[in-house]
Amino acid sequence: MWPTILDTLGALAVLASVAAQIAFIRKTRQSASREARPQSARRKPFR
């Protein structure tokens, strides 16, 4: 029973790590693309 639980927890930890890396990469790409575009090309926030 314990090996199954530990394997499941390990798999969840790997998935969480991958999700965090993807979120970080998307965040850094967005900030880099924002700096590359001129001010007039930036989208205004929706309010």
C-alpha positions as CSV (number, residue, x, y, z in Angstrom):
1,M,0.0,0.0,0.0
2,W,2.7,2.5,1.0
3,P,4.7,2.1,-2.3
4,T,1.6,3.0,-4.3
5,I,0.9,6.1,-2.1
6,L,4.5,7.2,-2.4
7,D,4.6,6.7,-6.1
8,T,1.4,8.7,-6.4
9,L,2.8,11.5,-4.3
10,G,6.0,11.5,-6.4
11,A,4.1,11.7,-9.6
12,L,2.0,14.6,-8.3
13,A,5.2,16.4,-7.2
14,V,6.6,16.0,-10.7
15,L,3.4,17.4,-12.3
16,A,3.5,20.3,-9.9
17,S,7.1,21.0,-10.8
18,V,6.4,20.9,-14.5
19,A,3.4,23.2,-14.1
20,A,5.4,25.7,-12.1
21,Q,8.2,25.7,-14.8
22,I,5.6,26.2,-17.6
23,A,4.0,29.1,-15.7
24,F,7.5,30.7,-15.1
25,I,8.4,30.3,-18.8
26,R,5.1,31.9,-19.9
27,K,5.6,34.8,-17.5
28,T,9.1,35.5,-18.7
29,R,8.1,35.2,-22.3
30,Q,5.2,37.7,-21.8
31,S,7.5,40.2,-20.1
32,A,10.1,39.9,-22.8
33,S,7.6,40.3,-25.6
34,R,6.0,43.3,-23.9
35,E,9.4,45.1,-23.7
36,A,10.0,44.4,-27.4
37,R,6.8,46.0,-28.6
38,P,6.3,49.8,-28.7
39,Q,4.0,51.4,-26.2
40,S,1.2,51.9,-28.7
41,A,1.1,48.2,-29.6
42,R,0.5,47.1,-26.0
43,R,-3.0,46.1,-25.0
44,K,-4.9,48.2,-22.5
45,P,-6.1,46.2,-19.5
46,F,-9.8,45.3,-19.5
47,R,-11.7,47.1,-16.8
